[in-house]
Amino acid sequence: MATVCHLRACFVLMLAHPFGVAQREESVASSDIYGVQTFVRNKKGKLAQGRFTPCNDADEARRYAEARVTQGHAIGSAAFLRRGGGEFDEGETITFAVFGAVPPGVSDQLPF
C-alpha cells in the first residue's frame, strides 16, 4: 500500500507541475482523471518512478501504458483512474492495467 500512496503523491505533485499540467487540473478538478505512471530502473538497478502522463480516457491510458513498455521507453507502466480528490491526497486511485515490471503495491491494487 505504501507504493500506491507514493503513486498517489506523485500524481498530485505532477498536477501542480508548472509546464501546463496545472491548467488541466483546474478544468477537471471535480471529475475523473486518467493517467499513466511509468517505471524505470535507477542507477542502482531498482525500480523508480518515471514520468506521469495525463490521458483523456481509459482506452488512451491503456494504449499509452502498453506502448511505453513495448517500445522500450520504460521497464513498466500502470494505467489508472484518479477519482475525486482535491489538491492533496484525497480521493481514490484505481489501477486498471499494468505492463512490464511495476512495484508490488501497484500490481496488487488491480481489481482482478
Secondary structure, 3 states (H helix, E strand, C coil): CHHHHHHHHHHHHHHCCCCCHHHHHHHCCCCCEEEEEEEEECCCCCEEEEEEEEECCHHHHHHHHHHHHHCCCCCEEEEEEEECCCCCCCCEEEEEEEEECCCHHHHCCCCC
